[in-house]
Every structure is written in C-alpha cells, then in structure tokens.
Amino acid sequence: MNNEFPPEMPLKPPTFADIAQAAGVCKATVSLALRNNTRISKVTRDKINRIATNLGYQLNPLVTANMAMVRKSREWHGTMPTIGLLSTWIDEQSEEKRVEWHIQNRFLMGAKRRAARLGFDFDYLEFDLAHYSNKRIQKILDNRNISGLIVTPLRFSNSELNLDWGKLAVASIGLTDNLGNIPNVYYDNFRCMQDILENLSQRGYQRIGFITDSENEMRGGHLWNAGFYEYQNRVVDSENHVPILRVLKPELQFDKTDFESMHDWYKQNKPDVIIAFRSKILDYFLNLGYKVPEEFGYMVLNWSSQTDGCSGYRQCHEEMAEVAVNIVSERLYNNDRGTLSKPRTTLLRGDFVDGFTIK
C-alpha cells in the first residue's frame, strides 16, 4: 500500500474578477486601486487592497516591472513625468546669488544624470525663501508639471517649506524633520566619523580633537558628535581624550572671538590632529604661524574643491542625489505620493581624499 500523499496542489491565485466580485466593483476599478491610482478614492483603494490581501493576492514583481515599461513606452511616450530638484541655496540680494554652488552643483549633476538615465524629464528649481512664499513655490511647481520632487538640504536648518506634498512623489536629501515624514537620503554621519577616526588612529594620531558648530550639528542630527564620543570612549585611552569644541553659531559666521576660543582650546588640549567641517579654521591657525602637518594634522569632514588641498572626507553628494531620484522614480511608478506614515532614511558613506594636511 502506498502511504505517500500526492503533492498538495497550490491554490489558484485570485484574479481581478474575483477581487472585483468580493468588493462589489468592476475589474477596471480593481486594477487602478491596486496601482494606488488617485482616480480611485482612498477609502475604496484601502477597501480593495484589504480584500485583495485577504484573498491571497500578491503582485508579481516581473509582471509589475514589465507593465511599468509598457506604460513608459506607450502612455507616457513624449510626456514622461518631470522630476524636479529644488534648492533654497540662493540669495537674491547677493551679487553671485548662488550660495555654496560647489556643493549644490554636485547634487544637480547627480540628479540630472540619473533622471536622464531613467528616461524622465528634469527641471532645476531655485528659490530664496526670503522672497518666495510656499504658495508661490507650489504654483510654480504646478505650472511646470512637476510630478516628482527632490528637496536638497534647506539653506537654514530652521527654515520651513510647507508644500502640497500629496501632489508629489517626493524625497529629500538630508535629515528633514521640519518637512514631515518624507523619505530622505543622507550621509551616515555616525559611521563616517568612525571611519575618519579609525583612519587617523592607523596613521598614528592619538589625541584627536573635533571642532563643530551648531548649524552642522543640527543638520547632522548630532550624529557626528555621537560617532566621535562613542569611538573615543571605546578605543582611545582616557589620557588622550580631547573634549569637543562646539561653537554656538554657523561656521560661516565665525568671528575673531570664536577663532580665539579655538586657539585657547588648542593650547589647553594639545590635539595632534583637528577634525573640522571646512578649511576656514585651518587658515586661522596658519596665519598664526602654525605648521601643518608638522605641528598638528587637519581633516575636513566636507571635502570639496573649495577646501584648498586639505585632507578630508568626500561626502557623496552626487550619489545621494542619484539615490533620491531612484526613490522618486519608484514612487511615481507606484502612484505613491505625499508623506509616509513613518519616517524612512537611506544612509550612504563617503571616501577619503588625501591632501597636504595629514602625515
């Protein structure tokens, strides 16, 4: 007697017709609802998705990808959605107008390149929030038919940008608590700092000092400090602990008194290497007659073409913008717009750039 049971036959997956019958709607409504199309009310979409889940319906990722390509080549032919990159780093009162362009341009290059690769139209938008109201910005976005939007870090951490996010497949670059639950891409500040400290330790530096400021710490969610203190407490001998010097204003506003406090901190703690965000502090010490890297090393956290040959950590601006475009693209394909129920952050790390300021 054969005691083996025949293999259990898999249940037939529910069809759109099955879901439509259970929900009391037509198949076209089911199709739109399962693609999160806003032509169907949210109440109906939620009801249909709930019924589909209960019936065991699952999206086939291969079919989904194929249909996305079909819609891209047919329905959207010649009218691909436009992804916009929004920057507030512009000063209408300044002669040059664009502020920190060496950084914003890297965001622009990365976003524009990735949007083109994915077949989207692209638009770059710049607004001085002192001169543009939220209402005016929203009207410009509507007039330019912006469907997807990437917001670069706001020029000031206490700025507010309150747009109609429900119209947009939106993502941001930087930590954006003041924008609501928008998916964002940022540096992994904690791990970046630990990478830097490990690199400096391997080069023989023992007394590592860190000069930070209120604006950069606010933007980084205080994770630079957290990474520094965790590494210091875990790895560095207590006699080589150097306290963080935190200046209570943005680095671009440092004045004579601030620089003098840095000199006092240096003389008191004798760090053999200083970590800071830019090269401005180094310029001050060089003007006092100090020799770098002979007397102490110097490492910038935000290496760029403007940091005058310093050794530093290159934050991945282009790559962050590309990842942000990927997020917006996915949201567009899924008709997923507005804020999320919970915050979501994608973290990237950078790389070292050798310069003259480290042995």
MARRO-268059 format. One record per residue (C-alpha): residue number from 1; x, y, z; residue in three letters. Coordinates in Angstrom, 1 decimal. Each point is the difference from the previous one (the first is absolute). Last residue first. Layout:
+-----+--------+--------+--------+------+
|  nr |   east |  north |     up | rest |
+-----+--------+--------+--------+------+
| NUM |      X |      Y |      Z |  Ala |
...
+-----+--------+--------+--------+------+
//
This chain:
+-----+--------+--------+--------+------+
|  nr |   east |  north |     up | rest |
+-----+--------+--------+--------+------+
| 359 |   51.0 |   62.8 |    7.6 |  Lys |
| 358 |   -3.2 |    2.0 |   -0.4 |  Ile |
| 357 |   -0.4 |    3.6 |   -1.2 |  Thr |
| 356 |    1.4 |   -0.3 |   -3.6 |  Phe |
| 355 |   -2.9 |   -1.9 |   -1.5 |  Gly |
| 354 |   -1.4 |   -3.5 |   -0.3 |  Asp |
| 353 |   -3.7 |   -0.4 |   -0.8 |  Val |
| 352 |   -1.9 |   -2.6 |    2.1 |  Phe |
| 351 |   -3.3 |   -1.5 |   -0.9 |  Asp |
| 350 |   -3.8 |    0.4 |    0.5 |  Gly |
| 349 |   -2.7 |   -2.0 |    1.7 |  Arg |
| 348 |   -3.7 |   -0.1 |   -0.8 |  Leu |
| 347 |   -3.1 |   -0.2 |    2.1 |  Leu |
| 346 |   -3.6 |   -0.5 |   -1.1 |  Thr |
| 345 |   -2.6 |    1.4 |    2.3 |  Thr |
| 344 |   -3.7 |   -0.8 |    0.5 |  Arg |
| 343 |   -2.4 |    1.9 |    2.3 |  Pro |
| 342 |   -3.3 |   -1.7 |    0.9 |  Lys |
| 341 |   -3.5 |    0.4 |   -1.5 |  Ser |
| 340 |    1.6 |    1.4 |   -3.1 |  Leu |
| 339 |   -0.5 |    3.5 |   -1.6 |  Thr |
| 338 |   -1.5 |    0.7 |   -3.4 |  Gly |
| 337 |   -0.1 |   -2.2 |   -3.1 |  Arg |
| 336 |    0.1 |   -3.6 |   -0.9 |  Asp |
| 335 |   -1.3 |   -0.5 |   -3.5 |  Asn |
| 334 |    2.1 |   -3.2 |   -0.1 |  Asn |
| 333 |    2.0 |    1.0 |   -3.0 |  Tyr |
| 332 |    0.4 |    3.5 |    1.4 |  Leu |
| 331 |    1.1 |   -1.3 |    3.4 |  Arg |
| 330 |    2.7 |   -2.2 |   -1.6 |  Glu |
| 329 |    1.3 |    3.0 |   -2.0 |  Ser |
| 328 |    0.0 |    2.2 |    3.1 |  Val |
| 327 |    2.1 |   -2.6 |    1.8 |  Ile |
| 326 |    2.4 |   -0.4 |   -2.9 |  Asn |
| 325 |    0.3 |    3.7 |   -0.3 |  Val |
| 324 |    1.0 |    0.2 |    3.7 |  Ala |
| 323 |    2.6 |   -2.7 |   -0.7 |  Val |
| 322 |    1.5 |    2.1 |   -2.8 |  Glu |
| 321 |    0.1 |    3.1 |    2.3 |  Ala |
| 320 |    1.8 |   -1.9 |    2.7 |  Met |
| 319 |    2.5 |   -1.2 |   -2.6 |  Glu |
| 318 |    0.8 |    3.5 |   -1.2 |  Glu |
| 317 |    0.5 |    1.3 |    3.6 |  His |
| 316 |    2.2 |   -2.9 |    1.2 |  Cys |
| 315 |    1.8 |    1.7 |    2.9 |  Gln |
| 314 |    3.7 |    0.2 |   -0.7 |  Arg |
| 313 |    1.9 |   -0.3 |    3.2 |  Tyr |
| 312 |    3.0 |    2.1 |    0.3 |  Gly |
| 311 |    3.7 |    0.8 |   -0.5 |  Ser |
| 310 |    0.2 |    3.7 |   -0.8 |  Cys |
| 309 |    0.9 |    1.2 |   -3.5 |  Gly |
| 308 |   -1.8 |    3.3 |    0.2 |  Asp |
| 307 |   -3.4 |   -1.0 |    1.4 |  Thr |
| 306 |   -2.0 |    1.5 |   -2.9 |  Gln |
| 305 |    0.2 |   -2.9 |   -2.4 |  Ser |
| 304 |   -1.8 |   -2.0 |    2.7 |  Ser |
| 303 |    0.6 |   -1.9 |    3.2 |  Trp |
| 302 |   -2.8 |    0.2 |    2.6 |  Asn |
| 301 |    1.4 |   -1.6 |    3.1 |  Leu |
| 300 |    3.4 |    1.8 |   -0.3 |  Val |
| 299 |    3.1 |   -1.5 |    1.6 |  Met |
| 298 |    2.9 |    1.9 |    1.5 |  Tyr |
| 297 |    3.3 |   -1.3 |    1.4 |  Gly |
| 296 |    2.0 |    1.6 |    2.7 |  Phe |
| 295 |    3.5 |    1.5 |    0.5 |  Glu |
| 294 |    1.6 |   -1.3 |   -3.2 |  Glu |
| 293 |   -3.3 |   -0.4 |   -2.0 |  Pro |
| 292 |   -0.4 |    2.9 |   -0.1 |  Val |
| 291 |    2.3 |    2.8 |    1.3 |  Lys |
| 290 |   -1.4 |    2.6 |    2.4 |  Tyr |
| 289 |    0.8 |    3.6 |   -0.7 |  Gly |
| 288 |   -3.2 |    1.7 |    1.3 |  Leu |
| 287 |   -1.1 |    0.4 |   -3.7 |  Asn |
| 286 |    0.2 |   -3.8 |   -0.3 |  Leu |
| 285 |   -2.2 |   -0.4 |    3.1 |  Phe |
| 284 |   -2.7 |    2.3 |   -1.6 |  Tyr |
| 283 |    0.2 |   -1.7 |   -3.4 |  Asp |
| 282 |   -0.5 |   -3.3 |    1.7 |  Leu |
| 281 |   -3.3 |    1.2 |    1.5 |  Ile |
| 280 |   -1.2 |    1.1 |   -3.4 |  Lys |
| 279 |    0.8 |   -3.4 |   -1.5 |  Ser |
| 278 |   -3.4 |   -1.6 |    0.4 |  Arg |
| 277 |   -1.9 |   -2.4 |    2.3 |  Phe |
| 276 |    2.5 |   -0.5 |    2.7 |  Ala |
| 275 |    2.3 |   -2.8 |    1.3 |  Ile |
| 274 |    3.2 |    1.0 |    1.8 |  Ile |
| 273 |    3.1 |   -2.1 |    0.3 |  Val |
| 272 |    2.7 |   -0.2 |    2.7 |  Asp |
| 271 |   -2.3 |    1.5 |    2.5 |  Pro |
| 270 |    1.7 |    2.3 |    2.6 |  Lys |
| 269 |   -2.9 |    0.3 |    2.5 |  Asn |
| 268 |    0.6 |    3.4 |    1.6 |  Gln |
| 267 |    1.8 |    1.7 |   -2.9 |  Lys |
| 266 |   -2.5 |   -1.3 |   -2.5 |  Tyr |
| 265 |   -3.0 |    1.1 |    2.0 |  Trp |
| 264 |    1.5 |    3.5 |    0.4 |  Asp |
| 263 |    0.5 |    0.1 |   -3.7 |  His |
| 262 |   -3.5 |   -1.1 |   -0.7 |  Met |
| 261 |   -1.3 |    2.7 |    2.5 |  Ser |
| 260 |    2.0 |    2.6 |   -2.0 |  Glu |
| 259 |   -1.7 |   -1.2 |   -3.2 |  Phe |
| 258 |   -3.4 |    0.6 |    1.5 |  Asp |
| 257 |    0.9 |    3.4 |    1.3 |  Thr |
| 256 |    1.3 |    1.1 |   -3.4 |  Lys |
| 255 |   -3.2 |   -1.0 |   -1.8 |  Asp |
| 254 |   -1.6 |   -3.3 |   -1.2 |  Phe |
| 253 |   -3.1 |    0.7 |   -2.1 |  Gln |
| 252 |    0.7 |   -2.5 |   -2.8 |  Leu |
| 251 |    0.4 |   -2.6 |    2.7 |  Glu |
| 250 |   -3.6 |    0.3 |    1.2 |  Pro |
| 249 |   -0.3 |    1.1 |    3.7 |  Lys |
| 248 |    0.4 |   -1.4 |    3.4 |  Leu |
| 247 |    3.5 |   -1.3 |   -0.4 |  Val |
| 246 |    0.5 |   -3.6 |    1.3 |  Arg |
| 245 |    3.5 |   -1.0 |    1.1 |  Leu |
| 244 |    0.0 |   -3.8 |    0.6 |  Ile |
| 243 |    2.1 |   -1.1 |    3.0 |  Pro |
| 242 |    3.3 |   -1.7 |   -0.7 |  Val |
| 241 |    0.5 |   -3.5 |    1.5 |  His |
| 240 |    3.6 |   -1.1 |   -0.1 |  Asn |
| 239 |    0.4 |   -0.8 |    3.7 |  Glu |
| 238 |   -3.2 |   -2.1 |   -0.3 |  Ser |
| 237 |    1.5 |   -2.4 |   -2.5 |  Asp |
| 236 |   -1.9 |    0.1 |   -3.3 |  Val |
| 235 |   -2.0 |   -3.0 |   -1.2 |  Val |
| 234 |   -3.4 |   -0.2 |    1.6 |  Arg |
| 233 |   -0.5 |    3.4 |    1.6 |  Asn |
| 232 |    1.6 |    1.9 |   -3.0 |  Gln |
| 231 |   -1.9 |   -2.1 |   -2.5 |  Tyr |
| 230 |   -3.3 |    0.6 |    1.6 |  Glu |
| 229 |    0.8 |    3.7 |    0.6 |  Tyr |
| 228 |    0.8 |    0.6 |   -3.7 |  Phe |
| 227 |   -2.9 |   -1.9 |   -1.4 |  Gly |
| 226 |   -2.4 |    1.8 |    2.3 |  Ala |
| 225 |    1.4 |    3.4 |   -0.8 |  Asn |
| 224 |   -0.3 |   -0.6 |   -3.8 |  Trp |
| 223 |   -3.5 |   -1.4 |    0.7 |  Leu |
| 222 |   -1.3 |    3.2 |    1.4 |  His |
| 221 |   -3.0 |   -0.2 |   -2.5 |  Gly |
| 220 |    2.4 |    0.9 |   -2.8 |  Gly |
| 219 |   -1.7 |    3.3 |   -0.9 |  Arg |
| 218 |   -0.1 |    1.1 |    3.7 |  Met |
| 217 |    3.6 |   -0.9 |    0.5 |  Glu |
| 216 |    1.0 |    2.0 |   -3.2 |  Asn |
| 215 |   -2.0 |    3.0 |    1.2 |  Glu |
| 214 |    1.2 |   -0.1 |    3.7 |  Ser |
| 213 |    3.7 |   -0.2 |   -0.8 |  Asp |
| 212 |    2.8 |   -2.6 |    0.2 |  Thr |
| 211 |    3.7 |   -0.1 |    0.9 |  Ile |
| 210 |    1.2 |   -3.6 |    0.6 |  Phe |
| 209 |    3.3 |   -1.0 |    1.6 |  Gly |
| 208 |    2.0 |   -3.2 |   -0.4 |  Ile |
| 207 |    2.8 |   -0.7 |    2.5 |  Arg |
| 206 |    1.4 |   -3.3 |   -1.2 |  Gln |
| 205 |    1.0 |    0.4 |   -3.7 |  Tyr |
| 204 |    2.1 |   -2.9 |   -1.3 |  Gly |
| 203 |   -1.3 |   -0.3 |   -3.5 |  Arg |
| 202 |   -2.2 |   -3.0 |    1.1 |  Gln |
| 201 |   -1.6 |    2.4 |    2.5 |  Ser |
| 200 |   -0.8 |    2.5 |   -2.7 |  Leu |
| 199 |   -1.7 |   -2.6 |   -2.2 |  Asn |
| 198 |   -2.0 |   -1.4 |    3.0 |  Glu |
| 197 |   -1.1 |    3.5 |    0.9 |  Leu |
| 196 |   -1.1 |    0.7 |   -3.6 |  Ile |
| 195 |   -1.9 |   -3.3 |   -0.3 |  Asp |
| 194 |   -1.7 |    0.8 |    3.3 |  Gln |
| 193 |   -1.1 |    3.4 |   -1.1 |  Met |
| 192 |   -1.4 |   -1.5 |   -3.2 |  Cys |
| 191 |   -1.8 |   -2.7 |    2.0 |  Arg |
| 190 |   -1.9 |    2.5 |    2.1 |  Phe |
| 189 |   -0.6 |    2.4 |   -2.9 |  Asn |
| 188 |   -1.5 |   -2.6 |   -2.3 |  Asp |
| 187 |   -0.5 |    2.7 |   -2.6 |  Tyr |
| 186 |   -3.5 |    0.7 |   -1.1 |  Tyr |
| 185 |   -3.0 |   -1.2 |   -2.1 |  Val |
| 184 |   -3.5 |    0.8 |    1.0 |  Asn |
| 183 |   -3.6 |   -1.4 |   -0.1 |  Pro |
| 182 |   -2.4 |    2.8 |    1.0 |  Ile |
| 181 |   -1.6 |   -0.3 |    3.4 |  Asn |
| 180 |   -0.3 |    3.7 |    0.8 |  Gly |
| 179 |    2.0 |    2.9 |   -1.5 |  Leu |
| 178 |    1.4 |    1.3 |    3.3 |  Asn |
| 177 |    1.4 |   -3.4 |    0.8 |  Asp |
| 176 |    2.0 |    0.1 |   -3.2 |  Thr |
| 175 |    3.3 |   -1.8 |    0.4 |  Leu |
| 174 |    1.8 |    0.6 |   -3.3 |  Gly |
| 173 |   -0.9 |   -0.6 |   -3.6 |  Ile |
| 172 |   -3.7 |   -0.1 |   -0.5 |  Ser |
| 171 |   -2.6 |   -2.2 |   -1.6 |  Ala |
| 170 |   -3.4 |    0.8 |   -1.7 |  Val |
| 169 |   -2.5 |   -1.6 |   -2.3 |  Ala |
| 168 |   -2.1 |    3.1 |    0.0 |  Leu |
| 167 |   -3.6 |    1.2 |    0.2 |  Lys |
| 166 |   -0.5 |   -1.1 |    3.6 |  Gly |
| 165 |    3.1 |    2.0 |    0.9 |  Trp |
| 164 |   -1.9 |    3.3 |   -0.3 |  Asp |
| 163 |    2.9 |    2.1 |    1.1 |  Leu |
| 162 |    1.1 |    1.2 |    3.4 |  Asn |
| 161 |    3.6 |    0.9 |   -0.1 |  Leu |
| 160 |    1.3 |    1.3 |    3.3 |  Glu |
| 159 |    3.5 |    1.3 |    0.8 |  Ser |
| 158 |    1.6 |   -0.8 |    3.4 |  Asn |
| 157 |    2.9 |   -2.0 |   -1.5 |  Ser |
| 156 |    0.8 |    2.9 |   -2.3 |  Phe |
| 155 |    0.9 |   -0.6 |   -3.7 |  Arg |
| 154 |   -2.4 |   -2.9 |   -0.2 |  Leu |
| 153 |    1.7 |   -3.3 |   -0.9 |  Pro |
| 152 |   -1.0 |   -1.0 |   -3.5 |  Thr |
| 151 |   -3.7 |   -0.6 |   -0.8 |  Val |
| 150 |   -0.7 |   -2.7 |   -2.6 |  Ile |
| 149 |   -3.3 |    0.2 |   -1.8 |  Leu |
| 148 |   -2.1 |   -2.2 |   -2.3 |  Gly |
| 147 |   -3.0 |    1.1 |   -1.9 |  Ser |
| 146 |    1.1 |    3.5 |   -1.0 |  Ile |
| 145 |   -2.4 |    1.3 |   -2.6 |  Asn |
| 144 |    1.9 |    3.3 |   -0.4 |  Arg |
| 143 |   -3.1 |    2.0 |    0.8 |  Asn |
| 142 |   -0.7 |   -2.2 |    3.1 |  Asp |
| 141 |    3.6 |    0.4 |    1.3 |  Leu |
| 140 |   -0.3 |    3.8 |   -0.6 |  Ile |
| 139 |   -3.3 |    0.1 |    1.9 |  Lys |
| 138 |    1.5 |   -1.9 |    2.9 |  Gln |
| 137 |    2.9 |    2.4 |    0.2 |  Ile |
| 136 |   -2.4 |    3.0 |    0.1 |  Arg |
| 135 |   -2.0 |   -1.6 |    2.8 |  Lys |
| 134 |    3.1 |   -0.8 |    2.0 |  Asn |
| 133 |    1.0 |    3.6 |   -0.2 |  Ser |
| 132 |    3.0 |    1.1 |   -2.0 |  Tyr |
| 131 |    2.2 |    3.0 |    1.0 |  His |
| 130 |    1.6 |   -1.0 |    3.3 |  Ala |
| 129 |   -0.3 |   -3.7 |   -1.2 |  Leu |
| 128 |    2.5 |    0.7 |   -2.8 |  Asp |
| 127 |   -1.1 |   -2.5 |   -2.5 |  Phe |
| 126 |    1.9 |   -2.1 |   -2.6 |  Glu |
| 125 |   -1.7 |   -2.6 |   -2.2 |  Leu |
| 124 |    1.8 |   -2.5 |   -2.3 |  Tyr |
| 123 |   -2.2 |   -1.9 |   -2.4 |  Asp |
| 122 |    0.3 |   -3.6 |   -1.4 |  Phe |
| 121 |   -1.9 |   -2.1 |   -2.5 |  Asp |
| 120 |    0.1 |   -3.7 |    0.9 |  Phe |
| 119 |    1.6 |   -2.8 |   -2.0 |  Gly |
| 118 |    1.7 |   -1.9 |    2.8 |  Leu |
| 117 |    3.5 |    1.0 |   -1.2 |  Arg |
| 116 |   -1.2 |    3.6 |   -0.4 |  Ala |
| 115 |   -1.2 |    0.1 |    3.6 |  Ala |
| 114 |    3.3 |   -1.5 |    1.2 |  Arg |
| 113 |    2.2 |    2.6 |   -1.8 |  Arg |
| 112 |   -2.2 |    2.9 |    1.2 |  Lys |
| 111 |    0.0 |   -1.2 |    3.6 |  Ala |
| 110 |    3.8 |   -0.5 |    0.2 |  Gly |
| 109 |    0.9 |    3.2 |   -1.8 |  Met |
| 108 |   -2.4 |    2.1 |    2.0 |  Leu |
| 107 |    1.1 |   -1.4 |    3.4 |  Phe |
| 106 |    3.6 |    0.8 |   -1.1 |  Arg |
| 105 |   -1.0 |    3.5 |   -1.0 |  Asn |
| 104 |   -1.5 |    0.6 |    3.4 |  Gln |
| 103 |    3.4 |   -0.8 |    1.6 |  Ile |
| 102 |    2.3 |    2.3 |   -2.1 |  His |
| 101 |   -3.0 |    2.4 |   -0.1 |  Trp |
| 100 |    0.3 |    0.8 |    3.7 |  Glu |
|  99 |   -2.3 |    3.1 |   -0.5 |  Val |
|  98 |   -1.3 |    1.0 |   -3.5 |  Arg |
|  97 |   -0.8 |    3.7 |   -0.2 |  Lys |
|  96 |    3.4 |    1.1 |   -1.2 |  Glu |
|  95 |   -0.8 |    3.7 |    0.7 |  Glu |
|  94 |   -1.9 |   -0.9 |    3.2 |  Ser |
|  93 |   -3.4 |    1.4 |    0.8 |  Gln |
|  92 |   -1.9 |   -2.8 |   -1.7 |  Glu |
|  91 |    1.8 |   -2.6 |    2.1 |  Asp |
|  90 |   -0.2 |   -3.5 |   -1.3 |  Ile |
|  89 |    0.4 |   -3.3 |    1.8 |  Trp |
|  88 |   -3.7 |   -0.9 |    0.1 |  Thr |
|  87 |    0.4 |   -2.9 |   -2.4 |  Ser |
|  86 |   -2.8 |   -2.0 |   -1.6 |  Leu |
|  85 |    0.8 |   -2.9 |   -2.4 |  Leu |
|  84 |   -2.9 |   -0.7 |   -2.3 |  Gly |
|  83 |   -1.1 |   -3.3 |   -1.5 |  Ile |
|  82 |   -2.2 |    0.4 |   -3.1 |  Thr |
|  81 |   -2.3 |   -2.8 |   -1.0 |  Pro |
|  80 |    0.5 |   -1.3 |   -3.5 |  Met |
|  79 |   -2.2 |    1.6 |   -2.6 |  Thr |
|  78 |    1.6 |   -1.0 |   -3.3 |  Gly |
|  77 |   -1.1 |   -3.6 |    0.5 |  His |
|  76 |   -1.6 |   -0.2 |    3.4 |  Trp |
|  75 |   -2.9 |   -2.3 |   -1.0 |  Glu |
|  74 |    2.0 |   -2.1 |   -2.4 |  Arg |
|  73 |    3.7 |   -0.5 |    0.9 |  Ser |
|  72 |   -0.3 |    0.7 |    3.8 |  Lys |
|  71 |   -3.3 |   -1.8 |    0.3 |  Arg |
|  70 |    1.6 |   -3.1 |   -1.5 |  Val |
|  69 |    3.1 |    0.4 |    2.1 |  Met |
|  68 |   -2.1 |    0.1 |    3.2 |  Ala |
|  67 |   -1.9 |   -2.9 |   -1.3 |  Met |
|  66 |    3.2 |   -2.1 |   -0.2 |  Asn |
|  65 |    1.1 |    1.0 |    3.5 |  Ala |
|  64 |   -3.3 |   -0.9 |    1.4 |  Thr |
|  63 |   -0.1 |   -3.3 |   -1.9 |  Val |
|  62 |    3.5 |   -0.9 |    1.4 |  Leu |
|  61 |   -1.0 |    1.1 |    3.5 |  Pro |
|  60 |   -3.1 |   -2.2 |    0.0 |  Asn |
|  59 |   -2.3 |    1.8 |    2.5 |  Leu |
|  58 |   -1.7 |   -2.2 |    2.5 |  Gln |
|  57 |   -3.7 |   -0.8 |    0.5 |  Tyr |
|  56 |   -0.7 |   -2.3 |    2.9 |  Gly |
|  55 |   -3.8 |    0.6 |    0.3 |  Leu |
|  54 |    0.6 |    2.0 |    3.2 |  Asn |
|  53 |    2.6 |    2.1 |   -1.7 |  Thr |
|  52 |   -2.3 |    0.8 |   -2.9 |  Ala |
|  51 |   -2.8 |    0.9 |    2.5 |  Ile |
|  50 |    2.3 |    2.4 |    1.8 |  Arg |
|  49 |    1.3 |    1.5 |   -3.2 |  Asn |
|  48 |   -3.6 |    0.5 |   -1.2 |  Ile |
|  47 |   -1.1 |    1.7 |    3.2 |  Lys |
|  46 |    3.0 |    2.3 |    0.1 |  Asp |
|  45 |   -0.4 |    1.1 |   -3.6 |  Arg |
|  44 |   -3.7 |    0.6 |    0.6 |  Thr |
|  43 |    0.6 |    2.2 |    3.0 |  Val |
|  42 |    2.9 |    1.7 |   -1.8 |  Lys |
|  41 |   -2.3 |    1.0 |   -2.8 |  Ser |
|  40 |    0.9 |   -1.4 |   -3.5 |  Ile |
|  39 |    1.4 |    2.5 |   -2.5 |  Arg |
|  38 |    3.0 |    0.1 |    2.5 |  Thr |
|  37 |    1.4 |   -3.2 |   -1.5 |  Asn |
|  36 |    1.5 |   -2.3 |    2.6 |  Asn |
|  35 |    0.9 |   -2.6 |   -2.6 |  Arg |
|  34 |   -2.3 |   -2.5 |    1.8 |  Leu |
|  33 |   -2.7 |    2.6 |   -0.1 |  Ala |
|  32 |    0.3 |    0.6 |   -3.8 |  Leu |
|  31 |   -0.2 |   -3.7 |   -0.8 |  Ser |
|  30 |   -2.9 |   -0.6 |    2.5 |  Val |
|  29 |   -1.9 |    2.9 |   -1.5 |  Thr |
|  28 |    0.5 |   -1.5 |   -3.5 |  Ala |
|  27 |   -1.3 |   -3.3 |    1.3 |  Lys |
|  26 |   -3.3 |    1.5 |    1.0 |  Cys |
|  25 |   -1.2 |    0.5 |    3.6 |  Val |
|  24 |   -1.9 |   -2.0 |    2.6 |  Gly |
|  23 |    3.1 |   -0.7 |    2.1 |  Ala |
|  22 |   -0.3 |   -3.8 |   -0.1 |  Ala |
|  21 |   -0.9 |    0.0 |   -3.7 |  Gln |
|  20 |    2.8 |    2.3 |   -0.9 |  Ala |
|  19 |    2.5 |   -2.1 |    1.9 |  Ile |
|  18 |   -1.0 |   -3.1 |   -1.8 |  Asp |
|  17 |   -0.1 |    1.8 |   -3.4 |  Ala |
|  16 |    3.5 |    1.4 |    0.7 |  Phe |
|  15 |    1.1 |   -3.6 |    0.4 |  Thr |
|  14 |    0.7 |   -1.9 |    3.2 |  Pro |
|  13 |    3.0 |   -2.3 |    0.0 |  Pro |
|  12 |   -0.9 |   -3.7 |   -0.6 |  Lys |
|  11 |    0.8 |   -2.0 |    3.1 |  Leu |
|  10 |    3.1 |   -2.1 |   -0.3 |  Pro |
|   9 |   -0.6 |   -3.7 |   -0.5 |  Met |
|   8 |    1.1 |   -2.1 |    2.9 |  Glu |
|   7 |    2.4 |   -2.7 |   -1.1 |  Pro |
|   6 |   -1.6 |   -3.4 |   -0.1 |  Pro |
|   5 |    0.1 |   -1.8 |    3.4 |  Phe |
|   4 |    2.4 |   -2.8 |    0.5 |  Glu |
|   3 |   -1.3 |   -3.0 |    1.9 |  Asn |
|   2 |    0.2 |   -2.3 |   -3.1 |  Asn |
|   1 |   -1.4 |   -3.4 |    1.0 |  Met |
+-----+--------+--------+--------+------+
//
